[in-house]
Amino acid sequence: MKIKLQQAEETFGPDQAAASDLLIRIDREQIAVAIMESGHQLRALYEFSAGPEDLSAILAENPLLAYPYRSVRVSVATRKFTFIPEDAFSNDRVTEYSRFLQPEQASDLVFTSHRGFGIRNLAAVGTALQKSLQSCFPGASVTSQIDPFLAGIHRRAAGQESFWHFNAGNGCLEAALVRNGRLVFCNTFDTPGPDDLNYFLLLLLKEFPDAAKERVVVSGTLERGDPFFKRLKKYFRDIETADMAWVHRSETFSRLPVHHYFTLLNLAGCE
């Protein structure tokens, strides 16, 4: 385990924790953690080069994360998810829905509602990981990595705009197309290199041939000038960085590129 980033306000303590949410994003080889107080006030941010098996050690070495928080919300990287229309969802059909996922190991099913888009997301999270999370954070709400991505997108989609949103990080790309406030497409792709991104962009443009005209919003590790961004620029002209003005920051985080943590911070909006 290696600490990549550790920023926290010195005055933050247990009393503030009771009015704060602990947000955790677990990727393949990285864990990111944020603390957000009421009013979307960012109080702490951590990044670790670590896996789920390191959760106990992270807690032991960072006592601030063990405070009694108002809620603990965790997103887990998984490709095993599917969307179900809200008006077609029934608790009696969960077993039927799970057949779409075909998890490769013993898994627990987790649901997240996205009422703004009229869907629920059903995801499979490994049973061993779920037990570990509940041991470290009893009562934690667990979702897939696509859920905070959708929650963040809906902040903008509520304005009835049409746009693409691409979020990149840790060799993965999340992509969504929204038209007139309605979710048209959403999926994840493995993109360890720029050529992989190029391949998936061509697939998307083949499926949506007129979509190159749409505005593009980027977040995560997509930065102007890097090879991944240059591939996007080949096909799209109107590109902007995700607006994260809703996250309130003190001087401690003034230089932090908060759009890098788009999915982590938007866990605050997951139901």
Salt bridges, closest charged atoms under 4 A:
GLU9 OE1 - ARG43 NH1 2.71
ASP21 OD2 - ARG70 NH2 3.03
ASP27 OD2 - ARG25 NE 3.00
GLU37 OE1 - ARG43 NE 2.57
GLU86 OE2 - ARG120 NE 2.64
GLU96 OE2 - ARG93 NH2 2.87
ASP147 OD1 - HIS114 NE2 2.74
GLU161 OE1 - ARG156 NH2 3.37
GLU161 OE1 - ARG215 NH1 3.71
ASP190 OD1 - ARG28 NH2 2.38
ASP190 OD1 - ARG79 NH2 2.59
ASP195 OD1 - ARG231 NH1 2.87
ASP210 OD1 - ARG179 NH2 3.07
GLU214 OE2 - ARG179 NE 3.09
GLU223 OE2 - HIS259 NE2 2.97
GLU223 OE2 - HIS260 NE2 2.40
ASP238 OD2 - ARG215 NE 3.24
GLU240 OE2 - ARG156 NH1 2.88
GLU240 OE1 - ARG215 NE 3.64
GLU271 OE1 - ARG115 NH1 2.04
